[in-house]
């Protein structure tokens, strides 16, 4: 990325200001990246735990269970910010149980409904953690790109531009001084003659 600048003091001040801003922001962005990286790792671990729980609980469901007895009525969620990223949090799941005859149903049926509720809760929690992981990972990638942009492109580019402007201004000043000396020497020679 070529940084556009002019060879004057105003441009030098502007570039210096932008460079200082990026240098000050870089540690904060690096900390955010590191926090996001650890949160992504935690979310992945929790999602994997829910995968294991889900497999374990699904193995315990009987084939005799009627799936349309229990339906999810509503899923209540909230939003939690992690390192500036809004992530979903599962608060509560509301179920609707259709009427059924306790006399015609097997004795384990009520326990079975509780078991299915557990399975649904685990599956929903897993989905929320997967979504959280995706959001945090996307934000981490963007933050990593910004860190790389600052470290590898912009900061060195601004430093190089500042160096070029300073050299130009120094050369211009030296030429001006040399020209003044030549004029002064000529004037002195003319005064002698």
N, C-alpha and C positions, 0 to 999 in steps of 0.2 A: 504494500500500500504506500504509494508515494504521497508524502505530505506536501501540500501546497503552501508556499510561503513567499514572502518578499524579503529582499535584502535591506531591511530597515529596523530601527529600534522598536517600533510599534509591533511589528511581526515577531520580533525576538521576545518581547514581553508576553505577547499572546501565547506563543509556543511554550514559553517557560511556565506560564500559568497552567496550561493544559497538561504539561508534563508533571508538574507538582500534584495536580489533582489525581492523575492516574497512579502516581507512585504512592500517594496517601490511600487511595481506594484499593490498591492491590492486596494488602494483607487482609482486609475485610472480606474481599471476594474469595480469597483463598480459604479463609475460615468458613465461609458459607459453603464452599465446595466440599470441604472436609466434613462439615456437619451433615450435609445432604448425603454424602457417601456413606456415612455411618448409619443414617436413618434408613437409607435404601437397604443396607445390609440387614438391619433389624427387622424391617418390614418383610423382607424375603424369608428370614428365619421364622418369623411368626406365621407367614403364609404356609411355609413347609410343615410347621407343626400342625396347622389346621388341616393340611392334606392328610397327614397321618391319622389325626383324630377322625376325620371324615371317613377314611377307609375302615377304621376300627368300628365306628358306629354303624356304618352301612352294612357291615357283615352281620350285625345283630338284628336286622329287620326281618321279620317273618314274611313269607310269601303270601300268607293269608290276609295280610293287612289290605284294606281298601283305600287306595290313594286319594279318592275324592272327598273323604271325610274331613280332612284338615286342609285349609287353604290360608295363605298369607293375606291378611286383610290390609295391612299397612306396615311400612318400614320407616321408622323415624330415625333421622340422622342429623348430625350437626357437622360443623366445619371447624377444623383445628388448623392453625397456622404453624408450620414447621419451617424454620429458616426462610420465612416469607412466602412459603408455598401453601396454598389452601388445600387441605386434604380432608376427605370425608371420614366421619367417625360414626359407627353404628351405635345408636342409642337404645332402641327398643324395636321389637318385632311384635306386631299384633296379629293374632290368629283368629280365624273363624272356624268353629267346629260345628259341623252339620249334626242335626239330631240323628241319633241312632238308638236302637233298642239295646239296653244293657242285658236283657234276658236272652236275646238271640246272638249277642256277640260273645266271643270267647272271654275267659276270665282275665287274660293278659291284655285285652284290648286297650284299657285306659293307660296301662304302662306303655303300651305300644305307641299311643298318641304322644305321650311325653317323650318317648325315644325319638319319634319323628320330629318333634319340636327341636330337640337337641341337634339332630342332623341338619335341619334347616338353619338353625342359628349358626352352627359351625360353617355351613356352606356360605351363608351370608357374610360372616366375619371374614372368611377366606377371601371372598370377592372384594370386600372393602379393603383388606390389606393388599391384595393384588393391585387394585386401583391406586391405592396410596403409593405403592412401590413404583408404579408406572409414572405417576405424577412427579414424584420425587426424583426418579431417574432422569426424566426429561429435563427437569429444572437443573439437575446436577450436570447434565451434558451441556446445557446452555451456559452454565456458570464456568465449566471447564473451558469452553470455547472463549469466553470472555477473558479468563485468566491467560490463556495462550495468546489471545489477541493483544492484551496489554503487555505481557512479558516479552513476546517474540516479535511483535510488529510495531505497535504504537510507541511504547517507551523508547526502544532503540531508534525508531524513526524520528521522534521528536528530538532525541539527543543529537542525532546526526544533523538534523536541520538547524538546531541551535548552534552546533559547532560550525557549520558552514556560514551562518549569518555572522557569528562572532569573528571568524577569520576574514570575511569580506569587510566588515566594519573596521577591523584592525588594519587591513591592507589599505583601505580607503584613507584612514587616519594617517598611516605612514606615508602614503603618497602625498597627502595634503601637506604634511610637515616637510617632506622633501621638496615639494614645489615652493613652499615658503622660504626654505633655506636657499634654494637656487635664486629666487627673486631677490632675497636679501643680499646674497653674494654679488649678483649682477649690479644691484643698486650701489653696493659698496664700491665695486670696481668703477662704475660710472662716476661716482662722487670723487674718486681718486684721480680719474683722468680728466 
